[in-house]
């Protein structure tokens, strides 16, 4: 393979990665905390779009609200991680 072909392949891969990152920014995941009492929605690039807290959770105090929000965030982040891994593997899988 000559240098020109190698550079073309590298540019093609960079374009695919950039397109995948743009797509991830448009994808949404939802994390659940407290059996659905708190829902965090984020993009596939970890941008938090919304945090919904059911009013009944507020009766449990600030510590419980914080616990549920953190739980929902962690759940959403795990789902985003899986989405990112799947998306990027689709792009880079052909490199093997």
C-alpha positions, 0 to 999 in steps of 0.5 A: 500500500502506498502513502497516498492510499494510506492517507486516503484510508486515514481520512476516510476513517476520520470522516466516519468517526466524526459522523459517528460522534455527530450521531451520538450527540443526537442519540438519547439514553434514559437512566432510572433511579429510585424505581423510576422516581428520578429519570435522567436523560442524556445524549450519547456524548454525556450531555444531560438533557433533563432530570425529572424528579417525581414530587413524592421523592421530595418528601424523603429529604434532600439526601434521598433525592441526591441518592436517586439523582446519582443513581439515575445519572450512573444508569444513564452514563452506563447506557451511554457508554454501551451506546458509544462502544457499539457505535464506535466499534461499528466504525472501527471494526473494519480496521482489524 
